[in-house]
Amino acid sequence: MRVALRWVGCTAVLAALVMLTACTHGSGGPTSAPSTVIQTQVITKSASPPPPVKIVAPIKTGPTTAATANACPFLDEQPAVNKVGMRLDKITVLRSGGKTVGCRFYGLQHPNASCDASCLTKENLPGPHQPAIEIETYRYPSAKDAYNGFVSMSKKEGSNIQQDSIVGKSPGLCFETHFYPTDKGTDWACAFHKGATVVMVRTVVTKAALSVRNVARAIAARV
């Protein structure tokens, strides 16, 4: 006895998920339920890189001049001596746009009642033209610009950069830099911002950065 076989075609429907349906129909038997296979396609979209930080230049206030002074408005002499462990003598103030924008403290150059010639030799104080401490301030359009400004300045000028709290919760950066040529890039400096003002403190201190951080914190209280 011959049996005639018939094939019934199935239609595949393509939607958001690809669905393949296989159907069979046998002669003389019940119709089987269709089987469904679901394939999920995963598309990974790479995140766009963040836009570069825009560095805004500080506000121009004109040329800067230096003049000998009896005191610095940002830091008293004796606290400076105590924090850096160095005998200081002459002070100059930096002025621009009619305002004091910085100070320089110089090491003792001549023997006096508290330090004779042998004392000066042992302490290895920098010469008369090299500041022991230099303070510079820069005014920016906004606090955000000031933050980006001091971070950029620190990265360009320093190495071995360390983050430290100087003004409340706002972090500052301390780093090694080239300030006194004799020290060959091992002088410590700190930079921070307070509002829209950036402060850069450079020293001839070559040991631990703690003393320079303490100087920066004392300055921050007066900016």
Disulfide bonds with the S-S distance in Angstrom:
Cys72-Cys103 2.10
Cys115-Cys119 2.16
Cys174-Cys190 2.04
